[in-house]
Amino acid sequence: MKTYNELLDLCFEAKKKGIHAFFNYSPHVNLVSIQVHKDGYESNLPDKTFMIWFNDINAVYERQEAKNYIRGLIAEKTSTCMGCYRFEPKGGNLGYCEIQDHIISIEMGCEEWEPADV
């Protein structure tokens, strides 16, 4: 179940970036479906849908594909290190990144970006 919790957490993280990822669990058929609207749900049709059946031999790959897709969208919308709780500005365009453990440009951004208010 931990891997499904990770997927749900990614859906919440995506929302902070304006990406709407609808996570639905259907216990009667052991199915998790995720509909991803990369520019918000106003687009009506999802940009990508994942159907992950718990008992399917491909469930591991489908979960990883969903994680990679959502992480990729989050990374696309994360274009700066500013506002990440792991980043400490040092002046100008430079700051210390705890993730990379050295001084970097604020434009670096990364998929491990997390808001400072979390």
Biopython code that builds the backbone (N, CA, C, O; Angstrom):
import numpy as np
from Bio.PDB.StructureBuilder import StructureBuilder

atoms = [
    (1, "MET", "N", (0.815, -1.204, 0.000)),
    (1, "MET", "CA", (0.000, 0.000, 0.000)),
    (1, "MET", "C", (0.856, 1.266, 0.000)),
    (1, "MET", "O", (0.391, 2.325, -0.419)),
    (2, "LYS", "N", (2.099, 1.165, 0.465)),
    (2, "LYS", "CA", (2.952, 2.341, 0.526)),
    (2, "LYS", "C", (3.106, 2.994, -0.850)),
    (2, "LYS", "O", (3.106, 4.219, -0.968)),
    (3, "THR", "N", (3.234, 2.175, -1.870)),
    (3, "THR", "CA", (3.421, 2.741, -3.218)),
    (3, "THR", "C", (2.183, 3.498, -3.680)),
    (3, "THR", "O", (2.295, 4.471, -4.426)),
    (4, "TYR", "N", (1.009, 3.063, -3.247)),
    (4, "TYR", "CA", (-0.205, 3.799, -3.607)),
    (4, "TYR", "C", (-0.304, 5.093, -2.815)),
    (4, "TYR", "O", (-0.811, 6.096, -3.317)),
    (5, "ASN", "N", (0.180, 5.072, -1.573)),
    (5, "ASN", "CA", (0.230, 6.305, -0.791)),
    (5, "ASN", "C", (1.173, 7.314, -1.437)),
    (5, "ASN", "O", (0.896, 8.513, -1.446)),
    (6, "GLU", "N", (2.280, 6.828, -1.972)),
    (6, "GLU", "CA", (3.221, 7.707, -2.672)),
    (6, "GLU", "C", (2.552, 8.346, -3.880)),
    (6, "GLU", "O", (2.741, 9.532, -4.149)),
    (7, "LEU", "N", (1.775, 7.559, -4.599)),
    (7, "LEU", "CA", (1.044, 8.106, -5.748)),
    (7, "LEU", "C", (0.048, 9.172, -5.309)),
    (7, "LEU", "O", (-0.066, 10.222, -5.942)),
    (8, "LEU", "N", (-0.663, 8.902, -4.237)),
    (8, "LEU", "CA", (-1.617, 9.880, -3.718)),
    (8, "LEU", "C", (-0.895, 11.153, -3.290)),
    (8, "LEU", "O", (-1.364, 12.256, -3.575)),
    (9, "ASP", "N", (0.233, 11.011, -2.614)),
    (9, "ASP", "CA", (1.031, 12.178, -2.219)),
    (9, "ASP", "C", (1.471, 12.989, -3.431)),
    (9, "ASP", "O", (1.458, 14.220, -3.398)),
    (10, "LEU", "N", (1.862, 12.301, -4.501)),
    (10, "LEU", "CA", (2.249, 13.002, -5.727)),
    (10, "LEU", "C", (1.078, 13.786, -6.305)),
    (10, "LEU", "O", (1.267, 14.880, -6.837)),
    (11, "CYS", "N", (-0.127, 13.237, -6.205)),
    (11, "CYS", "CA", (-1.312, 13.951, -6.696)),
    (11, "CYS", "C", (-1.516, 15.247, -5.923)),
    (11, "CYS", "O", (-1.859, 16.275, -6.507)),
    (12, "PHE", "N", (-1.304, 15.200, -4.593)),
    (12, "PHE", "CA", (-1.405, 16.416, -3.787)),
    (12, "PHE", "C", (-0.301, 17.410, -4.144)),
    (12, "PHE", "O", (-0.550, 18.612, -4.235)),
    (13, "GLU", "N", (0.898, 16.914, -4.343)),
    (13, "GLU", "CA", (2.019, 17.776, -4.721)),
    (13, "GLU", "C", (1.759, 18.427, -6.078)),
    (13, "GLU", "O", (2.057, 19.604, -6.277)),
    (14, "ALA", "N", (1.210, 17.662, -6.994)),
    (14, "ALA", "CA", (0.909, 18.186, -8.331)),
    (14, "ALA", "C", (-0.090, 19.333, -8.256)),
    (14, "ALA", "O", (0.022, 20.305, -9.004)),
    (15, "LYS", "N", (-1.059, 19.226, -7.363)),
    (15, "LYS", "CA", (-2.083, 20.264, -7.219)),
    (15, "LYS", "C", (-1.452, 21.607, -6.901)),
    (15, "LYS", "O", (-1.923, 22.643, -7.370)),
    (16, "LYS", "N", (-0.373, 21.599, -6.093)),
    (16, "LYS", "CA", (0.326, 22.839, -5.732)),
    (16, "LYS", "C", (0.919, 23.520, -6.954)),
    (16, "LYS", "O", (1.200, 24.718, -6.927)),
    (17, "LYS", "N", (1.112, 22.757, -8.030)),
    (17, "LYS", "CA", (1.695, 23.295, -9.263)),
    (17, "LYS", "C", (0.635, 23.556, -10.340)),
    (17, "LYS", "O", (0.971, 23.885, -11.478)),
    (18, "GLY", "N", (-0.649, 23.409, -9.977)),
    (18, "GLY", "CA", (-1.710, 23.644, -10.950)),
    (18, "GLY", "C", (-2.059, 22.433, -11.793)),
    (18, "GLY", "O", (-2.815, 22.536, -12.759)),
    (19, "ILE", "N", (-1.509, 21.288, -11.426)),
    (19, "ILE", "CA", (-1.783, 20.032, -12.131)),
    (19, "ILE", "C", (-2.862, 19.300, -11.334)),
    (19, "ILE", "O", (-2.695, 19.072, -10.136)),
    (20, "HIS", "N", (-3.944, 18.938, -11.973)),
    (20, "HIS", "CA", (-5.009, 18.228, -11.269)),
    (20, "HIS", "C", (-4.923, 16.744, -11.610)),
    (20, "HIS", "O", (-5.152, 16.338, -12.749)),
    (21, "ALA", "N", (-4.593, 15.951, -10.607)),
    (21, "ALA", "CA", (-4.481, 14.503, -10.771)),
    (21, "ALA", "C", (-5.530, 13.861, -9.864)),
    (21, "ALA", "O", (-5.388, 13.861, -8.641)),
    (22, "PHE", "N", (-6.566, 13.322, -10.466)),
    (22, "PHE", "CA", (-7.659, 12.705, -9.724)),
    (22, "PHE", "C", (-7.309, 11.255, -9.413)),
    (22, "PHE", "O", (-7.101, 10.453, -10.324)),
    (23, "PHE", "N", (-7.244, 10.922, -8.134)),
    (23, "PHE", "CA", (-6.879, 9.598, -7.651)),
    (23, "PHE", "C", (-8.160, 8.922, -7.177)),
    (23, "PHE", "O", (-8.811, 9.400, -6.248)),
    (24, "ASN", "N", (-8.519, 7.819, -7.810)),
    (24, "ASN", "CA", (-9.744, 7.094, -7.455)),
    (24, "ASN", "C", (-9.414, 5.644, -7.139)),
    (24, "ASN", "O", (-8.716, 4.967, -7.895)),
    (25, "TYR", "N", (-9.933, 5.183, -6.002)),
    (25, "TYR", "CA", (-9.747, 3.794, -5.606)),
    (25, "TYR", "C", (-11.098, 3.092, -5.643)),
    (25, "TYR", "O", (-12.067, 3.565, -5.050)),
    (26, "SER", "N", (-11.159, 1.970, -6.337)),
    (26, "SER", "CA", (-12.373, 1.157, -6.430)),
    (26, "SER", "C", (-12.104, -0.182, -5.749)),
    (26, "SER", "O", (-11.593, -1.107, -6.381)),
    (27, "PRO", "N", (-12.446, -0.294, -4.460)),
    (27, "PRO", "CA", (-12.098, -1.499, -3.707)),
    (27, "PRO", "C", (-12.808, -2.762, -4.193)),
    (27, "PRO", "O", (-12.289, -3.866, -4.027)),
    (28, "HIS", "N", (-13.970, -2.610, -4.781)),
    (28, "HIS", "CA", (-14.712, -3.796, -5.218)),
    (28, "HIS", "C", (-14.038, -4.519, -6.377)),
    (28, "HIS", "O", (-14.316, -5.693, -6.621)),
    (29, "VAL", "N", (-13.141, -3.820, -7.104)),
    (29, "VAL", "CA", (-12.412, -4.447, -8.215)),
    (29, "VAL", "C", (-10.894, -4.310, -8.062)),
    (29, "VAL", "O", (-10.138, -4.653, -8.970)),
    (30, "ASN", "N", (-10.457, -3.801, -6.897)),
    (30, "ASN", "CA", (-9.024, -3.602, -6.640)),
    (30, "ASN", "C", (-8.345, -2.806, -7.749)),
    (30, "ASN", "O", (-7.381, -3.262, -8.365)),
    (31, "LEU", "N", (-8.866, -1.614, -7.986)),
    (31, "LEU", "CA", (-8.373, -0.756, -9.058)),
    (31, "LEU", "C", (-8.099, 0.644, -8.529)),
    (31, "LEU", "O", (-8.892, 1.204, -7.771)),
    (32, "VAL", "N", (-6.970, 1.199, -8.939)),
    (32, "VAL", "CA", (-6.680, 2.613, -8.728)),
    (32, "VAL", "C", (-6.614, 3.244, -10.107)),
    (32, "VAL", "O", (-5.883, 2.784, -10.984)),
    (33, "SER", "N", (-7.384, 4.296, -10.285)),
    (33, "SER", "CA", (-7.297, 5.032, -11.549)),
    (33, "SER", "C", (-6.872, 6.461, -11.232)),
    (33, "SER", "O", (-7.295, 7.051, -10.238)),
    (34, "ILE", "N", (-6.040, 6.992, -12.090)),
    (34, "ILE", "CA", (-5.553, 8.364, -11.934)),
    (34, "ILE", "C", (-5.747, 9.074, -13.265)),
    (34, "ILE", "O", (-5.239, 8.646, -14.301)),
    (35, "GLN", "N", (-6.490, 10.162, -13.211)),
    (35, "GLN", "CA", (-6.685, 10.992, -14.394)),
    (35, "GLN", "C", (-5.919, 12.284, -14.181)),
    (35, "GLN", "O", (-6.158, 12.998, -13.207)),
    (36, "VAL", "N", (-5.003, 12.587, -15.086)),
    (36, "VAL", "CA", (-4.128, 13.741, -14.934)),
    (36, "VAL", "C", (-4.492, 14.819, -15.952)),
    (36, "VAL", "O", (-4.516, 14.583, -17.160)),
    (37, "HIS", "N", (-4.773, 16.001, -15.424)),
    (37, "HIS", "CA", (-5.039, 17.189, -16.245)),
    (37, "HIS", "C", (-3.884, 18.148, -15.983)),
    (37, "HIS", "O", (-3.872, 18.837, -14.963)),
    (38, "LYS", "N", (-2.918, 18.200, -16.891)),
    (38, "LYS", "CA", (-1.693, 18.946, -16.606)),
    (38, "LYS", "C", (-1.885, 20.457, -16.503)),
    (38, "LYS", "O", (-1.043, 21.137, -15.918)),
    (39, "ASP", "N", (-2.960, 20.992, -17.052)),
    (39, "ASP", "CA", (-3.223, 22.428, -16.945)),
    (39, "ASP", "C", (-4.519, 22.705, -16.196)),
    (39, "ASP", "O", (-5.170, 23.722, -16.436)),
    (40, "GLY", "N", (-4.896, 21.812, -15.293)),
    (40, "GLY", "CA", (-6.124, 21.985, -14.528)),
    (40, "GLY", "C", (-7.269, 21.226, -15.163)),
    (40, "GLY", "O", (-7.233, 20.901, -16.350)),
    (41, "TYR", "N", (-8.287, 20.946, -14.361)),
    (41, "TYR", "CA", (-9.391, 20.116, -14.842)),
    (41, "TYR", "C", (-10.321, 20.837, -15.806)),
    (41, "TYR", "O", (-11.189, 20.204, -16.408)),
    (42, "GLU", "N", (-10.160, 22.139, -15.966)),
    (42, "GLU", "CA", (-11.002, 22.882, -16.894)),
    (42, "GLU", "C", (-10.869, 22.376, -18.331)),
    (42, "GLU", "O", (-11.723, 22.645, -19.175)),
    (43, "SER", "N", (-9.793, 21.643, -18.594)),
    (43, "SER", "CA", (-9.579, 21.103, -19.941)),
    (43, "SER", "C", (-10.518, 19.939, -20.254)),
    (43, "SER", "O", (-10.461, 19.373, -21.345)),
    (44, "ASN", "N", (-11.389, 19.577, -19.291)),
    (44, "ASN", "CA", (-12.387, 18.508, -19.440)),
    (44, "ASN", "C", (-11.763, 17.132, -19.595)),
    (44, "ASN", "O", (-11.861, 16.317, -18.677)),
    (45, "LEU", "N", (-11.132, 16.848, -20.709)),
    (45, "LEU", "CA", (-10.547, 15.526, -20.921)),
    (45, "LEU", "C", (-9.156, 15.459, -20.304)),
    (45, "LEU", "O", (-8.366, 16.393, -20.443)),
    (46, "PRO", "N", (-8.855, 14.354, -19.621)),
    (46, "PRO", "CA", (-7.516, 14.234, -19.024)),
    (46, "PRO", "C", (-6.445, 14.109, -20.102)),
    (46, "PRO", "O", (-6.687, 13.580, -21.187)),
    (47, "ASP", "N", (-5.262, 14.608, -19.778)),
    (47, "ASP", "CA", (-4.125, 14.457, -20.684)),
    (47, "ASP", "C", (-3.584, 13.035, -20.645)),
    (47, "ASP", "O", (-3.015, 12.545, -21.621)),
    (48, "LYS", "N", (-3.770, 12.384, -19.510)),
    (48, "LYS", "CA", (-3.277, 11.016, -19.356)),
    (48, "LYS", "C", (-4.115, 10.325, -18.282)),
    (48, "LYS", "O", (-4.466, 10.927, -17.267)),
    (49, "THR", "N", (-4.430, 9.050, -18.523)),
    (49, "THR", "CA", (-5.173, 8.236, -17.553)),
    (49, "THR", "C", (-4.393, 6.968, -17.277)),
    (49, "THR", "O", (-3.896, 6.314, -18.194)),
    (50, "PHE", "N", (-4.291, 6.628, -16.004)),
    (50, "PHE", "CA", (-3.632, 5.393, -15.581)),
    (50, "PHE", "C", (-4.668, 4.507, -14.908)),
    (50, "PHE", "O", (-5.418, 4.970, -14.049)),
    (51, "MET", "N", (-4.712, 3.252, -15.289)),
    (51, "MET", "CA", (-5.592, 2.253, -14.680)),
    (51, "MET", "C", (-4.679, 1.173, -14.103)),
    (51, "MET", "O", (-4.029, 0.438, -14.846)),
    (52, "ILE", "N", (-4.636, 1.084, -12.787)),
    (52, "ILE", "CA", (-3.711, 0.163, -12.127)),
    (52, "ILE", "C", (-4.522, -0.866, -11.336)),
    (52, "ILE", "O", (-5.108, -0.547, -10.302)),
    (53, "TRP", "N", (-4.548, -2.079, -11.826)),
    (53, "TRP", "CA", (-5.246, -3.184, -11.180)),
    (53, "TRP", "C", (-4.287, -3.842, -10.199)),
    (53, "TRP", "O", (-3.188, -4.235, -10.592)),
    (54, "PHE", "N", (-4.668, -3.971, -8.946)),
    (54, "PHE", "CA", (-3.792, -4.516, -7.903)),
    (54, "PHE", "C", (-3.243, -5.886, -8.272)),
    (54, "PHE", "O", (-2.069, -6.160, -8.023)),
    (55, "ASN", "N", (-4.054, -6.744, -8.852)),
    (55, "ASN", "CA", (-3.650, -8.129, -9.110)),
    (55, "ASN", "C", (-2.993, -8.331, -10.473)),
    (55, "ASN", "O", (-2.631, -9.453, -10.829)),
    (56, "ASP", "N", (-2.841, -7.267, -11.223)),
    (56, "ASP", "CA", (-2.256, -7.366, -12.559)),
    (56, "ASP", "C", (-0.742, -7.513, -12.448)),
    (56, "ASP", "O", (-0.105, -6.845, -11.634)),
    (57, "ILE", "N", (-0.186, -8.367, -13.248)),
    (57, "ILE", "CA", (1.260, -8.598, -13.245)),
    (57, "ILE", "C", (2.036, -7.324, -13.621)),
    (57, "ILE", "O", (3.201, -7.176, -13.253)),
    (58, "ASN", "N", (1.397, -6.423, -14.342)),
    (58, "ASN", "CA", (2.051, -5.184, -14.775)),
    (58, "ASN", "C", (1.836, -4.024, -13.804)),
    (58, "ASN", "O", (2.244, -2.901, -14.100)),
    (59, "ALA", "N", (1.209, -4.267, -12.657)),
    (59, "ALA", "CA", (0.888, -3.186, -11.724)),
    (59, "ALA", "C", (2.131, -2.412, -11.282)),
    (59, "ALA", "O", (2.084, -1.188, -11.164)),
    (60, "VAL", "N", (3.230, -3.104, -11.038)),
    (60, "VAL", "CA", (4.463, -2.445, -10.610)),
    (60, "VAL", "C", (4.929, -1.449, -11.668)),
    (60, "VAL", "O", (5.313, -0.326, -11.340)),
    (61, "TYR", "N", (4.896, -1.853, -12.924)),
    (61, "TYR", "CA", (5.339, -0.982, -14.016)),
    (61, "TYR", "C", (4.370, 0.173, -14.227)),
    (61, "TYR", "O", (4.791, 1.299, -14.493)),
    (62, "GLU", "N", (3.087, -0.099, -14.109)),
    (62, "GLU", "CA", (2.083, 0.948, -14.292)),
    (62, "GLU", "C", (2.173, 1.993, -13.183)),
    (62, "GLU", "O", (2.039, 3.188, -13.447)),
    (63, "ARG", "N", (2.399, 1.552, -11.944)),
    (63, "ARG", "CA", (2.579, 2.505, -10.838)),
    (63, "ARG", "C", (3.797, 3.379, -11.086)),
    (63, "ARG", "O", (3.742, 4.593, -10.893)),
    (64, "GLN", "N", (4.896, 2.767, -11.513)),
    (64, "GLN", "CA", (6.117, 3.529, -11.759)),
    (64, "GLN", "C", (5.920, 4.507, -12.916)),
    (64, "GLN", "O", (6.403, 5.638, -12.865)),
    (65, "GLU", "N", (5.216, 4.076, -13.949)),
    (65, "GLU", "CA", (4.936, 4.965, -15.079)),
    (65, "GLU", "C", (4.117, 6.176, -14.624)),
    (65, "GLU", "O", (4.389, 7.305, -15.033)),
    (66, "ALA", "N", (3.125, 5.934, -13.785)),
    (66, "ALA", "CA", (2.304, 7.031, -13.269)),
    (66, "ALA", "C", (3.147, 7.987, -12.427)),
    (66, "ALA", "O", (3.043, 9.205, -12.572)),
    (67, "LYS", "N", (3.984, 7.430, -11.546)),
    (67, "LYS", "CA", (4.857, 8.272, -10.719)),
    (67, "LYS", "C", (5.788, 9.117, -11.588)),
    (67, "LYS", "O", (5.921, 10.323, -11.382)),
    (68, "ASN", "N", (6.422, 8.477, -12.552)),
    (68, "ASN", "CA", (7.359, 9.194, -13.426)),
    (68, "ASN", "C", (6.657, 10.304, -14.207)),
    (68, "ASN", "O", (7.196, 11.400, -14.357)),
    (69, "TYR", "N", (5.459, 10.016, -14.700)),
    (69, "TYR", "CA", (4.718, 11.012, -15.479)),
    (69, "TYR", "C", (4.371, 12.216, -14.608)),
    (69, "TYR", "O", (4.595, 13.358, -15.008)),
    (70, "ILE", "N", (3.825, 11.964, -13.419)),
    (70, "ILE", "CA", (3.427, 13.068, -12.542)),
    (70, "ILE", "C", (4.650, 13.840, -12.061)),
    (70, "ILE", "O", (4.629, 15.071, -12.029)),
    (71, "ARG", "N", (5.709, 13.138, -11.690)),
    (71, "ARG", "CA", (6.951, 13.815, -11.284)),
    (71, "ARG", "C", (7.504, 14.672, -12.411)),
    (71, "ARG", "O", (7.995, 15.776, -12.175)),
    (72, "GLY", "N", (7.426, 14.166, -13.633)),
    (72, "GLY", "CA", (7.893, 14.935, -14.788)),
    (72, "GLY", "C", (7.115, 16.219, -14.973)),
    (72, "GLY", "O", (7.699, 17.265, -15.256)),
    (73, "LEU", "N", (5.789, 16.151, -14.813)),
    (73, "LEU", "CA", (4.965, 17.359, -14.928)),
    (73, "LEU", "C", (5.299, 18.354, -13.830)),
    (73, "LEU", "O", (5.379, 19.558, -14.076)),
    (74, "ILE", "N", (5.493, 17.850, -12.618)),
    (74, "ILE", "CA", (5.857, 18.723, -11.505)),
    (74, "ILE", "C", (7.193, 19.391, -11.790)),
    (74, "ILE", "O", (7.352, 20.588, -11.552)),
    (75, "ALA", "N", (8.150, 18.631, -12.297)),
    (75, "ALA", "CA", (9.478, 19.180, -12.609)),
    (75, "ALA", "C", (9.381, 20.257, -13.688)),
    (75, "ALA", "O", (10.075, 21.271, -13.618)),
    (76, "GLU", "N", (8.522, 20.040, -14.687)),
    (76, "GLU", "CA", (8.341, 21.039, -15.745)),
    (76, "GLU", "C", (7.840, 22.359, -15.173)),
    (76, "GLU", "O", (8.218, 23.428, -15.653)),
    (77, "LYS", "N", (7.002, 22.291, -14.161)),
    (77, "LYS", "CA", (6.423, 23.503, -13.572)),
    (77, "LYS", "C", (7.300, 24.078, -12.470)),
    (77, "LYS", "O", (6.995, 25.140, -11.928)),
    (78, "THR", "N", (8.386, 23.390, -12.133)),
    (78, "THR", "CA", (9.321, 23.855, -11.113)),
    (78, "THR", "C", (10.551, 24.396, -11.830)),
    (78, "THR", "O", (11.464, 23.647, -12.179)),
    (79, "SER", "N", (10.560, 25.703, -12.042)),
    (79, "SER", "CA", (11.642, 26.277, -12.834)),
    (79, "SER", "C", (12.632, 27.067, -11.993)),
    (79, "SER", "O", (13.558, 27.670, -12.535)),
    (80, "THR", "N", (12.453, 27.072, -10.687)),
    (80, "THR", "CA", (13.359, 27.816, -9.839)),
    (80, "THR", "C", (13.481, 27.129, -8.487)),
    (80, "THR", "O", (12.592, 26.383, -8.077)),
    (81, "CYS", "N", (14.573, 27.381, -7.811)),
    (81, "CYS", "CA", (14.777, 26.820, -6.471)),
    (81, "CYS", "C", (14.129, 27.676, -5.391)),
    (81, "CYS", "O", (13.929, 27.208, -4.270)),
    (82, "MET", "N", (13.801, 28.920, -5.713)),
    (82, "MET", "CA", (13.210, 29.816, -4.732)),
    (82, "MET", "C", (11.907, 29.232, -4.206)),
    (82, "MET", "O", (11.088, 28.720, -4.970)),
    (83, "GLY", "N", (11.729, 29.316, -2.914)),
    (83, "GLY", "CA", (10.514, 28.803, -2.293)),
    (83, "GLY", "C", (10.631, 27.357, -1.847)),
    (83, "GLY", "O", (9.727, 26.835, -1.194)),
    (84, "CYS", "N", (11.728, 26.704, -2.188)),
    (84, "CYS", "CA", (11.948, 25.315, -1.757)),
    (84, "CYS", "C", (12.549, 25.354, -0.353)),
    (84, "CYS", "O", (13.480, 26.118, -0.100)),
    (85, "TYR", "N", (12.026, 24.543, 0.554)),
    (85, "TYR", "CA", (12.536, 24.586, 1.921)),
    (85, "TYR", "C", (13.958, 24.052, 2.033)),
    (85, "TYR", "O", (14.608, 24.241, 3.062)),
    (86, "ARG", "N", (14.447, 23.390, 0.994)),
    (86, "ARG", "CA", (15.814, 22.860, 0.999)),
    (86, "ARG", "C", (16.814, 23.835, 0.363)),
    (86, "ARG", "O", (17.982, 23.499, 0.169)),
    (87, "PHE", "N", (16.346, 25.031, 0.045)),
    (87, "PHE", "CA", (17.196, 26.014, -0.627)),
    (87, "PHE", "C", (17.339, 27.244, 0.254)),
    (87, "PHE", "O", (16.353, 27.766, 0.774)),
    (88, "GLU", "N", (18.578, 27.705, 0.417)),
    (88, "GLU", "CA", (18.855, 28.896, 1.218)),
    (88, "GLU", "C", (19.534, 29.943, 0.328)),
    (88, "GLU", "O", (20.697, 29.779, -0.041)),
    (89, "PRO", "N", (18.808, 31.027, -0.020)),
    (89, "PRO", "CA", (19.405, 32.067, -0.870)),
    (89, "PRO", "C", (20.663, 32.658, -0.227)),
    (89, "PRO", "O", (20.722, 32.849, 0.987)),
    (90, "LYS", "N", (21.670, 32.943, -1.065)),
    (90, "LYS", "CA", (22.937, 33.501, -0.588)),
    (90, "LYS", "C", (23.231, 34.859, -1.215)),
    (90, "LYS", "O", (24.287, 35.442, -0.969)),
    (91, "GLY", "N", (22.307, 35.359, -2.019)),
    (91, "GLY", "CA", (22.508, 36.648, -2.669)),
    (91, "GLY", "C", (22.638, 36.493, -4.172)),
    (91, "GLY", "O", (23.188, 35.511, -4.670)),
    (92, "GLY", "N", (22.125, 37.473, -4.876)),
    (92, "GLY", "CA", (22.146, 37.411, -6.335)),
    (92, "GLY", "C", (21.354, 36.216, -6.830)),
    (92, "GLY", "O", (20.256, 35.946, -6.344)),
    (93, "ASN", "N", (21.909, 35.505, -7.791)),
    (93, "ASN", "CA", (21.254, 34.313, -8.343)),
    (93, "ASN", "C", (21.762, 33.021, -7.712)),
    (93, "ASN", "O", (21.545, 31.940, -8.260)),
    (94, "LEU", "N", (22.436, 33.121, -6.568)),
    (94, "LEU", "CA", (23.043, 31.936, -5.967)),
    (94, "LEU", "C", (22.412, 31.589, -4.626)),
    (94, "LEU", "O", (21.838, 32.437, -3.942)),
    (95, "GLY", "N", (22.540, 30.310, -4.273)),
    (95, "GLY", "CA", (22.056, 29.845, -2.980)),
    (95, "GLY", "C", (22.564, 28.442, -2.719)),
    (95, "GLY", "O", (23.056, 27.763, -3.620)),
    (96, "TYR", "N", (22.434, 28.020, -1.463)),
    (96, "TYR", "CA", (22.869, 26.687, -1.081)),
    (96, "TYR", "C", (21.700, 25.722, -1.202)),
    (96, "TYR", "O", (20.619, 25.978, -0.672)),
    (97, "CYS", "N", (21.919, 24.601, -1.909)),
    (97, "CYS", "CA", (20.918, 23.558, -2.075)),
    (97, "CYS", "C", (21.288, 22.378, -1.192)),
    (97, "CYS", "O", (22.344, 21.771, -1.368)),
    (98, "GLU", "N", (20.416, 22.053, -0.238)),
    (98, "GLU", "CA", (20.637, 20.926, 0.658)),
    (98, "GLU", "C", (20.639, 19.589, -0.107)),
    (98, "GLU", "O", (21.366, 18.664, 0.255)),
    (99, "ILE", "N", (19.827, 19.501, -1.155)),
    (99, "ILE", "CA", (19.724, 18.266, -1.941)),
    (99, "ILE", "C", (21.043, 17.980, -2.651)),
    (99, "ILE", "O", (21.570, 16.869, -2.594)),
    (100, "GLN", "N", (21.567, 19.015, -3.325)),
    (100, "GLN", "CA", (22.804, 18.822, -4.080)),
    (100, "GLN", "C", (24.046, 19.076, -3.237)),
    (100, "GLN", "O", (25.163, 18.769, -3.654)),
    (101, "ASP", "N", (23.844, 19.639, -2.049)),
    (101, "ASP", "CA", (24.924, 19.882, -1.087)),
    (101, "ASP", "C", (26.016, 20.802, -1.638)),
    (101, "ASP", "O", (27.204, 20.583, -1.401)),
    (102, "HIS", "N", (25.597, 21.837, -2.378)),
    (102, "HIS", "CA", (26.548, 22.855, -2.813)),
    (102, "HIS", "C", (25.784, 24.093, -3.303)),
    (102, "HIS", "O", (24.558, 24.081, -3.413)),
    (103, "ILE", "N", (26.525, 25.140, -3.589)),
    (103, "ILE", "CA", (25.948, 26.389, -4.082)),
    (103, "ILE", "C", (25.527, 26.199, -5.536)),
    (103, "ILE", "O", (26.280, 25.648, -6.340)),
    (104, "ILE", "N", (24.324, 26.656, -5.869)),
    (104, "ILE", "CA", (23.798, 26.541, -7.231)),
    (104, "ILE", "C", (23.093, 27.831, -7.627)),
    (104, "ILE", "O", (22.875, 28.716, -6.799)),
    (105, "SER", "N", (22.747, 27.921, -8.887)),
    (105, "SER", "CA", (21.944, 29.035, -9.402)),
    (105, "SER", "C", (20.485, 28.784, -9.046)),
    (105, "SER", "O", (20.045, 27.635, -9.012)),
    (106, "ILE", "N", (19.732, 29.846, -8.781)),
    (106, "ILE", "CA", (18.326, 29.676, -8.411)),
    (106, "ILE", "C", (17.487, 29.116, -9.548)),
    (106, "ILE", "O", (16.389, 28.612, -9.309)),
    (107, "GLU", "N", (17.977, 29.194, -10.773)),
    (107, "GLU", "CA", (17.230, 28.684, -11.914)),
    (107, "GLU", "C", (17.314, 27.164, -12.075)),
    (107, "GLU", "O", (16.640, 26.598, -12.936)),
    (108, "MET", "N", (18.117, 26.510, -11.272)),
    (108, "MET", "CA", (18.308, 25.066, -11.417)),
    (108, "MET", "C", (16.992, 24.302, -11.312)),
    (108, "MET", "O", (16.628, 23.574, -12.236)),
    (109, "GLY", "N", (16.281, 24.457, -10.209)),
    (109, "GLY", "CA", (15.058, 23.692, -10.004)),
    (109, "GLY", "C", (15.363, 22.200, -9.990)),
    (109, "GLY", "O", (16.430, 21.780, -10.439)),
    (110, "CYS", "N", (14.440, 21.402, -9.482)),
    (110, "CYS", "CA", (14.605, 19.959, -9.508)),
    (110, "CYS", "C", (13.288, 19.297, -9.161)),
    (110, "CYS", "O", (12.362, 19.960, -8.692)),
    (111, "GLU", "N", (13.193, 17.995, -9.386)),
    (111, "GLU", "CA", (11.943, 17.296, -9.115)),
    (111, "GLU", "C", (11.737, 17.032, -7.633)),
    (111, "GLU", "O", (10.669, 16.561, -7.242)),
    (112, "GLU", "N", (12.731, 17.323, -6.793)),
    (112, "GLU", "CA", (12.583, 17.146, -5.350)),
    (112, "GLU", "C", (12.179, 18.443, -4.663)),
    (112, "GLU", "O", (12.184, 18.523, -3.435)),
    (113, "TRP", "N", (11.827, 19.469, -5.456)),
    (113, "TRP", "CA", (11.403, 20.757, -4.932)),
    (113, "TRP", "C", (10.197, 20.578, -4.018)),
    (113, "TRP", "O", (9.233, 19.903, -4.378)),
    (114, "GLU", "N", (10.254, 21.179, -2.842)),
    (114, "GLU", "CA", (9.137, 21.129, -1.905)),
    (114, "GLU", "C", (8.931, 22.534, -1.347)),
    (114, "GLU", "O", (9.898, 23.211, -0.997)),
    (115, "PRO", "N", (7.675, 22.974, -1.261)),
    (115, "PRO", "CA", (7.411, 24.336, -0.796)),
    (115, "PRO", "C", (7.891, 24.554, 0.636)),
    (115, "PRO", "O", (7.843, 23.647, 1.467)),
    (116, "ALA", "N", (8.348, 25.761, 0.905)),
    (116, "ALA", "CA", (8.891, 26.088, 2.221)),
    (116, "ALA", "C", (7.841, 26.032, 3.319)),
    (116, "ALA", "O", (8.195, 25.884, 4.489)),
    (117, "ASP", "N", (6.576, 26.144, 2.983)),
    (117, "ASP", "CA", (5.519, 26.163, 4.001)),
    (117, "ASP", "C", (5.024, 24.788, 4.408)),
    (117, "ASP", "O", (4.075, 24.688, 5.185)),
    (118, "VAL", "N", (5.641, 23.723, 3.906)),
    (118, "VAL", "CA", (5.207, 22.369, 4.262)),
    (118, "VAL", "C", (5.893, 21.914, 5.520)),
    (118, "VAL", "O", (5.659, 20.797, 5.982)),
]
sb = StructureBuilder()
sb.init_structure("model")
sb.init_model(0)
sb.init_chain("A")
sb.init_seg("    ")
for serial, (resi, resn, name, xyz) in enumerate(atoms, 1):
    if name == "N":
        sb.init_residue(resn, " ", resi, " ")
    sb.init_atom(name, np.array(xyz, "f"), 0.0, 1.0, " ", f" {name:<3s}", serial, name[0])
structure = sb.get_structure()
